[in-house]
Amino acid sequence: MKSISGLLVVLAGAALWSGPAWTQSTDEDSQAAVEAYLEIQTALEINRLCQGLKSVEHLALQDLVADRRDATGWYIANPDNETYWGVIDEHDAIARDRAAAMGCGEKAEALLGRFLPQALSDVFSDLLLAFHFASLPETDLYRIPLNPDEVAAAQRYDMYLQQRYGANFPTFSSTARNAVTAELQTAMDTGEPFNPFGSYLDDYSLYGVLDPSFGLYSQDNWEMMFLQGRARSVIDRVLLEVATEMGGHTLAERGHEGTSYIDLIASTTGGVAAKIWHGPINGYMQGYDGSFYLALTPQGGMRLVTWSQDAGALLGLTATVAVLVNTTPMPETFGSASDYYQDETWMEEAERFSATLATDCVGAGVCYEFAPADVARMLEISSTPLVEFVVSPEPDAGSTPRAESGYRYGQLDTSLLKALYADWVAPQ
């Protein structure tokens, strides 16, 4: 945190957010809706500059930004995807300029503080959802088990919120519990089936692939699955936050051309130990039921990092962690890099790179690392940004298996990795 200092105490007397900070205009294209988006996006950019929030709080604020973006009506007015994101980029640039002009003083602190109670409420509510789903019987379709590290991390964050809110915490927590109870009841009473379109989607989970081990089926309640997603996401975020802090690091959220990554900063030196550019990914690799992140090191290596002992144990010390890179330019017959990746011919010209077990893991579990020379070659020879990422607890595992539907789900987009490598590693 640079100069914002009061945010850790101003919430002691803050009222719990219980609704939007403004009333959305009936005209979604109105300047009021656009200005509302710019205001919260500016708050997000201020935190990237000043680091006044924890990473999990920044990400909650980022989710709120997406809600405000939807209220602008830009997507309706610009159905073309490229035009839509062009409009967003233009307004995000305005927000970055406003944040830079405001700096990290009292005005910045006040703006960030406007949205912080809402972000904290969302984090806590989603943690309540996580413990609800974890408490369900093992046979319940909606159960989401939590490992000991995840439980401990959530409890530590709960203690942090208690300290932050002080005497107001009982009111804060009671209001959140009532809201979560109402959400669950509404989902059970009025939730639509996951698959309202017939059998076509029977083969697909939230990740878009066929894998019955996900526990997601066509008869699932869509609203309940949305709540599950929120619960799983916040547990991953809190675990990452707590594990890095206990390991002597802090997290700094960064932005890059419409996307984001996380700097892992060593508390003792203030230097960037790694740039976390991808993750978390949960349970869609071969037999691996933990979560992992991909990080770029200052030397140009790439690491798969786990943040819990349980996830590390599931992956093991003799796992297969590999990347397959296609070296043949995409034929004109394919409409996109994704279509090319799904075709059988993609594998015919694929070069394989394997990671080895890292002895100095920054995570709480195990780490595997791709050598700097291998990462440089991956980025140099890849015909498209898409590569295949293979993770399996089994040694010498091959490529990611296809689902029964024919879908191959090891696809990994390396566009952000390539950009970070060019900006951070290459100039050294």
C-alpha positions as CSV (number, residue, x, y, z in Angstrom):
1,M,0.0,0.0,0.0
2,K,1.5,3.4,-1.0
3,S,-0.1,6.3,0.9
4,I,-3.7,5.1,1.5
5,S,-3.7,4.5,5.2
6,G,-7.1,5.0,6.6
7,L,-9.0,2.2,4.8
8,L,-8.1,-0.3,7.5
9,V,-10.0,1.7,10.1
10,V,-12.7,3.7,8.3
11,L,-15.0,0.7,8.0
12,A,-15.4,0.3,11.8
13,G,-18.3,2.8,11.5
14,A,-19.3,2.1,8.0
15,A,-22.8,0.8,7.2
16,L,-23.1,-2.5,5.5
17,W,-23.9,-2.1,1.8
18,S,-27.3,-3.5,1.1
19,G,-27.9,-2.4,-2.5
20,P,-26.5,-0.4,-5.4
21,A,-24.9,2.9,-4.6
22,W,-27.0,4.5,-7.3
23,T,-30.3,4.0,-9.1
24,Q,-29.8,2.7,-12.6
25,S,-31.5,4.9,-15.2
26,T,-34.2,3.3,-17.4
27,D,-32.1,4.4,-20.4
28,E,-29.2,2.0,-20.2
29,D,-27.3,4.2,-22.7
30,S,-27.6,7.3,-20.6
31,Q,-24.6,9.3,-19.5
32,A,-25.5,8.5,-15.9
33,A,-24.9,4.8,-16.4
34,V,-21.7,5.5,-18.2
35,E,-20.5,7.8,-15.5
36,A,-21.4,5.3,-12.8
37,Y,-19.2,2.7,-14.6
38,L,-16.3,5.2,-14.9
39,E,-16.5,5.9,-11.2
40,I,-16.2,2.3,-10.1
41,Q,-13.6,1.5,-12.8
42,T,-11.6,4.5,-11.5
43,A,-11.7,3.1,-8.0
44,L,-10.4,-0.2,-9.4
45,E,-7.6,1.6,-11.2
46,I,-6.8,3.5,-8.0
47,N,-6.3,0.3,-6.1
48,R,-4.0,-1.0,-8.8
49,L,-1.9,2.1,-8.3
50,C,-2.1,2.4,-4.5
51,Q,-2.8,-1.2,-3.3
52,G,-5.2,-0.2,-0.5
53,L,-7.2,-3.5,-0.7
54,K,-6.3,-7.1,-0.3
55,S,-6.4,-9.1,-3.5
56,V,-9.6,-10.9,-2.7
57,E,-11.3,-7.5,-2.1
58,H,-9.9,-6.1,-5.4
59,L,-11.3,-9.1,-7.2
60,A,-14.7,-8.6,-5.5
61,L,-14.6,-4.9,-6.7
62,Q,-13.7,-6.2,-10.2
63,D,-16.9,-8.3,-10.1
64,L,-18.9,-5.2,-9.2
65,V,-17.3,-3.3,-12.2
66,A,-18.6,-6.0,-14.5
67,D,-22.1,-5.5,-13.1
68,R,-21.9,-1.7,-13.8
69,R,-20.5,-2.4,-17.3
70,D,-23.6,-4.4,-18.0
71,A,-25.8,-1.5,-17.0
72,T,-24.3,0.8,-19.7
73,G,-26.1,-1.0,-22.5
74,W,-22.8,-1.1,-24.5
75,Y,-23.2,-4.7,-25.4
76,I,-26.7,-4.1,-26.9
77,A,-25.5,-1.0,-28.8
78,N,-22.4,-2.8,-30.0
79,P,-23.2,-6.5,-30.7
80,D,-20.0,-6.9,-32.6
81,N,-17.5,-8.3,-30.1
82,E,-14.5,-6.2,-31.3
83,T,-16.5,-3.0,-31.3
84,Y,-17.9,-3.7,-27.8
85,W,-14.5,-4.3,-26.3
86,G,-13.2,-1.2,-28.1
87,V,-15.8,0.9,-26.3
88,I,-14.8,-0.6,-23.0
89,D,-11.1,0.0,-23.7
90,E,-11.8,3.7,-24.5
91,H,-13.7,4.2,-21.2
92,D,-11.1,2.2,-19.2
93,A,-8.4,4.5,-20.5
94,I,-10.4,7.5,-19.2
95,A,-10.7,5.7,-15.8
96,R,-6.9,5.1,-15.7
97,D,-6.2,8.8,-16.5
98,R,-8.6,9.9,-13.7
99,A,-6.9,7.5,-11.3
100,A,-3.5,8.7,-12.2
101,A,-4.5,12.4,-11.8
102,M,-6.1,11.6,-8.4
103,G,-3.1,9.8,-7.1
104,C,-3.2,8.0,-3.7
105,G,-4.4,10.8,-1.4
106,E,-7.6,11.5,0.5
107,K,-9.8,11.8,-2.6
108,A,-8.6,8.4,-3.8
109,E,-9.1,6.9,-0.4
110,A,-12.7,8.3,-0.2
111,L,-13.6,7.0,-3.7
112,L,-12.2,3.5,-2.9
113,G,-13.9,3.6,0.5
114,R,-17.3,4.1,-1.2
115,F,-17.2,0.7,-2.8
116,L,-15.2,-1.3,-0.2
117,P,-18.2,-2.2,2.1
118,Q,-20.0,-3.7,-0.8
119,A,-16.9,-5.7,-1.8
120,L,-16.4,-7.0,1.7
121,S,-20.0,-7.9,2.0
122,D,-19.8,-9.9,-1.2
123,V,-16.6,-11.8,-0.1
124,F,-18.2,-12.7,3.3
125,S,-21.5,-13.7,1.7
126,D,-19.7,-16.0,-0.7
127,L,-17.7,-17.6,2.1
128,L,-21.0,-18.3,3.9
129,L,-22.2,-20.0,0.7
130,A,-19.0,-22.1,0.6
131,F,-19.5,-23.4,4.1
132,H,-23.1,-24.1,3.3
133,F,-22.3,-26.2,0.3
134,A,-19.4,-27.9,2.3
135,S,-21.9,-28.9,5.0
136,L,-24.2,-30.8,2.7
137,P,-24.2,-34.6,2.8
138,E,-21.7,-36.4,0.6
139,T,-24.5,-37.7,-1.6
140,D,-25.9,-34.2,-2.3
141,L,-25.3,-33.0,-5.8
142,Y,-24.5,-29.5,-4.7
143,R,-21.9,-30.4,-2.1
144,I,-18.5,-28.7,-2.5
145,P,-16.0,-30.3,-0.1
146,L,-13.4,-28.0,1.5
147,N,-9.9,-29.3,2.4
148,P,-8.3,-28.3,5.8
149,D,-6.2,-25.6,4.2
150,E,-9.2,-24.0,2.6
151,V,-11.2,-24.1,5.9
152,A,-8.2,-22.6,7.8
153,A,-7.8,-19.8,5.2
154,A,-11.5,-18.9,5.4
155,Q,-11.4,-18.8,9.2
156,R,-8.4,-16.5,9.1
157,Y,-10.1,-14.1,6.8
158,D,-13.2,-14.2,9.0
159,M,-11.0,-13.2,11.9
160,Y,-9.6,-10.4,9.8
161,L,-13.1,-9.1,9.1
162,Q,-14.0,-9.3,12.8
163,Q,-11.0,-7.1,13.6
164,R,-11.8,-4.7,10.8
165,Y,-15.5,-4.2,11.7
166,G,-15.0,-4.5,15.5
167,A,-18.3,-3.9,17.3
168,N,-20.2,-3.7,14.1
169,F,-19.3,-7.2,13.0
170,P,-22.4,-8.9,14.5
171,T,-24.6,-6.6,12.4
172,F,-22.4,-7.1,9.3
173,S,-22.4,-10.9,9.6
174,S,-26.1,-11.2,10.5
175,T,-27.2,-9.1,7.5
176,A,-25.0,-11.2,5.2
177,R,-26.4,-14.5,6.6
178,N,-29.9,-13.3,6.1
179,A,-29.2,-12.3,2.5
180,V,-27.5,-15.6,1.7
181,T,-30.3,-17.6,3.3
182,A,-32.7,-15.7,1.1
183,E,-30.6,-16.3,-2.0
184,L,-30.5,-20.0,-1.4
185,Q,-34.2,-20.2,-0.7
186,T,-34.9,-18.3,-4.0
187,A,-32.6,-20.6,-5.9
188,M,-34.4,-23.7,-4.6
189,D,-37.9,-22.3,-5.1
190,T,-37.5,-20.6,-8.5
191,G,-34.3,-21.8,-10.1
192,E,-34.5,-22.9,-13.7
193,P,-33.0,-26.2,-14.9
194,F,-29.4,-26.1,-16.0
195,N,-30.4,-27.3,-19.4
196,P,-33.5,-25.7,-20.7
197,F,-32.6,-26.5,-24.3
198,G,-33.0,-30.3,-24.4
199,S,-30.3,-33.0,-24.7
200,Y,-27.8,-30.9,-26.6
201,L,-26.2,-29.6,-23.4
202,D,-26.3,-32.9,-21.6
203,D,-22.6,-33.5,-22.4
204,Y,-21.4,-30.1,-21.1
205,S,-20.4,-28.8,-17.7
206,L,-19.6,-25.3,-16.7
207,Y,-16.3,-25.7,-18.4
208,G,-18.0,-26.7,-21.7
209,V,-16.8,-30.3,-21.6
210,L,-18.1,-33.8,-20.9
211,D,-16.9,-35.1,-17.6
212,P,-19.4,-36.7,-15.2
213,S,-16.8,-36.4,-12.4
214,F,-17.7,-32.7,-12.3
215,G,-21.0,-33.5,-10.6
216,L,-22.9,-31.1,-12.9
217,Y,-25.8,-32.5,-14.9
218,S,-28.5,-31.3,-17.1
219,Q,-31.1,-31.4,-14.3
220,D,-29.1,-29.0,-12.2
221,N,-30.7,-25.8,-10.9
222,W,-28.9,-23.0,-12.8
223,E,-29.3,-20.5,-10.0
224,M,-27.9,-22.9,-7.5
225,M,-24.9,-23.6,-9.8
226,F,-24.3,-19.9,-10.0
227,L,-24.1,-19.8,-6.2
228,Q,-21.7,-22.7,-6.3
229,G,-19.5,-20.9,-8.7
230,R,-19.3,-17.9,-6.4
231,A,-18.5,-20.2,-3.4
232,R,-15.7,-22.0,-5.2
233,S,-14.2,-18.8,-6.5
234,V,-14.0,-17.0,-3.2
235,I,-12.4,-20.0,-1.5
236,D,-9.7,-20.1,-4.2
237,R,-9.2,-16.3,-3.8
238,V,-9.0,-16.4,0.0
239,L,-6.7,-19.4,0.1
240,L,-4.3,-17.7,-2.3
241,E,-4.4,-14.5,-0.2
242,V,-3.8,-16.3,3.1
243,A,-1.2,-18.8,1.8
244,T,0.9,-16.1,0.2
245,E,0.8,-13.9,3.3
246,M,1.9,-16.8,5.5
247,G,4.7,-17.5,3.1
248,G,6.1,-14.0,3.3
249,H,4.5,-12.5,0.2
250,T,1.8,-10.1,-0.7
251,L,-0.4,-9.9,-3.8
252,A,-0.7,-6.9,-6.0
253,E,-3.5,-6.8,-8.7
254,R,-2.3,-5.5,-12.1
255,G,-4.1,-4.7,-15.3
256,H,-2.9,-5.3,-18.9
257,E,-4.9,-4.5,-22.0
258,G,-8.3,-5.5,-20.7
259,T,-7.2,-8.4,-18.7
260,S,-5.4,-8.8,-15.3
261,Y,-2.7,-10.7,-13.5
262,I,-1.2,-10.7,-10.0
263,D,2.3,-9.7,-8.9
264,L,3.6,-11.9,-6.1
265,I,5.7,-9.6,-4.0
266,A,8.3,-10.6,-1.5
267,S,7.6,-8.8,1.8
268,T,11.2,-8.6,2.8
269,T,12.5,-7.0,-0.4
270,G,9.5,-5.5,-2.1
271,G,10.6,-7.2,-5.3
272,V,8.3,-9.2,-7.6
273,A,8.9,-12.9,-7.1
274,A,6.6,-14.0,-9.8
275,K,3.7,-12.8,-12.0
276,I,0.6,-15.1,-11.6
277,W,-1.0,-14.9,-15.0
278,H,-3.4,-17.8,-15.1
279,G,-5.7,-19.5,-12.6
280,P,-7.2,-20.9,-10.5
281,I,-8.2,-23.9,-12.4
282,N,-10.1,-26.6,-10.6
283,G,-10.6,-30.2,-11.3
284,Y,-10.7,-30.4,-15.1
285,M,-7.3,-32.0,-15.7
286,Q,-6.6,-35.7,-15.8
287,G,-7.5,-37.1,-12.4
288,Y,-6.4,-33.9,-10.5
289,D,-9.0,-32.5,-8.2
290,G,-7.1,-29.5,-6.8
291,S,-6.5,-26.0,-7.9
292,F,-3.4,-24.5,-9.5
293,Y,-2.0,-21.3,-10.8
294,L,0.6,-20.6,-13.5
295,A,3.3,-18.0,-12.8
296,L,6.1,-16.4,-14.7
297,T,9.4,-16.1,-12.8
298,P,11.9,-13.2,-13.2
299,Q,14.3,-15.6,-14.9
300,G,11.7,-16.5,-17.6
301,G,10.6,-19.8,-16.2
302,M,7.0,-20.8,-15.9
303,R,5.7,-22.6,-12.8
304,L,2.6,-24.5,-11.9
305,V,1.9,-23.6,-8.3
306,T,-0.4,-25.2,-5.7
307,W,-1.4,-23.3,-2.6
308,S,-2.6,-26.0,-0.2
309,Q,-1.0,-29.2,1.2
310,D,-4.1,-31.1,0.1
311,A,-3.8,-30.0,-3.5
312,G,-0.1,-30.7,-3.5
313,A,-0.6,-34.2,-2.2
314,L,-3.3,-34.9,-4.9
315,L,-0.8,-33.8,-7.6
316,G,2.2,-35.6,-6.1
317,L,5.9,-35.6,-6.7
318,T,5.9,-37.6,-9.9
319,A,3.2,-35.9,-11.9
320,T,3.0,-35.1,-15.5
321,V,3.0,-31.3,-16.2
322,A,3.5,-30.6,-19.9
323,V,2.7,-28.1,-22.6
324,L,2.1,-29.1,-26.3
325,V,2.8,-26.4,-28.8
326,N,1.6,-26.5,-32.4
327,T,4.2,-25.2,-34.9
328,T,2.2,-25.2,-38.1
329,P,0.4,-22.0,-39.2
330,M,-3.3,-22.2,-38.9
331,P,-4.9,-23.3,-42.3
332,E,-7.3,-20.8,-43.8
333,T,-10.1,-23.4,-43.5
334,F,-10.4,-22.9,-39.8
335,G,-12.4,-19.9,-38.5
336,S,-10.5,-19.5,-35.3
337,A,-7.5,-20.7,-33.3
338,S,-9.9,-22.6,-31.1
339,D,-11.4,-24.5,-34.0
340,Y,-7.9,-25.4,-35.2
341,Y,-7.0,-26.6,-31.7
342,Q,-10.0,-28.9,-31.6
343,D,-9.1,-30.5,-34.9
344,E,-7.1,-33.8,-34.9
345,T,-4.4,-32.3,-37.2
346,W,-3.4,-29.8,-34.5
347,M,-1.6,-32.6,-32.6
348,E,0.3,-33.8,-35.7
349,E,2.8,-30.9,-35.5
350,A,2.9,-30.4,-31.8
351,E,6.1,-30.1,-29.9
352,R,6.1,-31.2,-26.2
353,F,7.7,-29.4,-23.3
354,S,7.8,-31.0,-19.8
355,A,8.1,-29.4,-16.4
356,T,10.2,-30.8,-13.5
357,L,9.6,-30.7,-9.8
358,A,10.7,-27.4,-8.3
359,T,12.6,-27.6,-5.0
360,D,12.0,-24.0,-3.9
361,C,8.2,-23.8,-4.2
362,V,6.6,-20.5,-3.2
363,G,3.3,-22.1,-2.7
364,A,2.1,-24.3,0.2
365,G,1.9,-27.4,-1.9
366,V,4.2,-28.5,-4.7
367,C,5.4,-26.7,-7.8
368,Y,6.6,-27.8,-11.2
369,E,8.7,-25.5,-13.4
370,F,9.3,-25.2,-17.1
371,A,12.9,-24.1,-17.8
372,P,13.4,-20.5,-19.1
373,A,14.8,-21.8,-22.4
374,D,11.7,-24.0,-22.9
375,V,9.4,-21.1,-22.2
376,A,11.2,-18.9,-24.7
377,R,11.0,-21.5,-27.3
378,M,7.3,-22.2,-26.6
379,L,6.5,-18.5,-27.2
380,E,8.7,-18.4,-30.3
381,I,7.4,-21.4,-32.2
382,S,3.7,-21.5,-31.3
383,S,1.5,-21.0,-34.4
384,T,-1.3,-19.5,-32.4
385,P,-1.7,-18.3,-28.8
386,L,-3.4,-21.6,-27.9
387,V,-1.4,-24.5,-26.5
388,E,-2.4,-27.7,-24.8
389,F,-1.7,-27.9,-21.1
390,V,-1.4,-31.4,-19.6
391,V,-1.6,-32.0,-15.9
392,S,-1.9,-35.5,-14.4
393,P,-0.8,-37.2,-11.2
394,E,0.3,-40.1,-13.3
395,P,3.9,-40.0,-14.6
396,D,4.4,-40.0,-18.4
397,A,0.8,-39.1,-19.2
398,G,0.1,-38.3,-22.8
399,S,-2.1,-35.5,-24.2
400,T,-5.3,-34.4,-22.5
401,P,-7.9,-37.0,-23.3
402,R,-10.9,-36.0,-25.4
403,A,-14.4,-36.1,-23.9
404,E,-17.0,-38.4,-25.2
405,S,-18.4,-35.5,-27.2
406,G,-15.0,-35.2,-28.9
407,Y,-14.1,-31.9,-27.1
408,R,-10.5,-31.6,-26.0
409,Y,-10.3,-29.4,-22.9
410,G,-6.7,-28.8,-22.2
411,Q,-6.7,-25.5,-24.1
412,L,-4.6,-22.7,-22.7
413,D,-4.3,-19.2,-24.1
414,T,-0.8,-17.8,-23.7
415,S,-1.5,-14.3,-25.0
416,L,-1.0,-12.7,-21.5
417,L,2.1,-14.8,-20.8
418,K,3.7,-13.6,-24.1
419,A,2.9,-10.0,-23.3
420,L,4.3,-10.2,-19.7
421,Y,7.4,-12.1,-21.0
422,A,8.0,-9.3,-23.6
423,D,7.6,-6.5,-21.0
424,W,9.3,-8.1,-18.0
425,V,11.7,-10.9,-18.9
426,A,12.9,-10.0,-22.4
427,P,14.4,-6.6,-21.5
428,Q,16.6,-8.1,-18.9
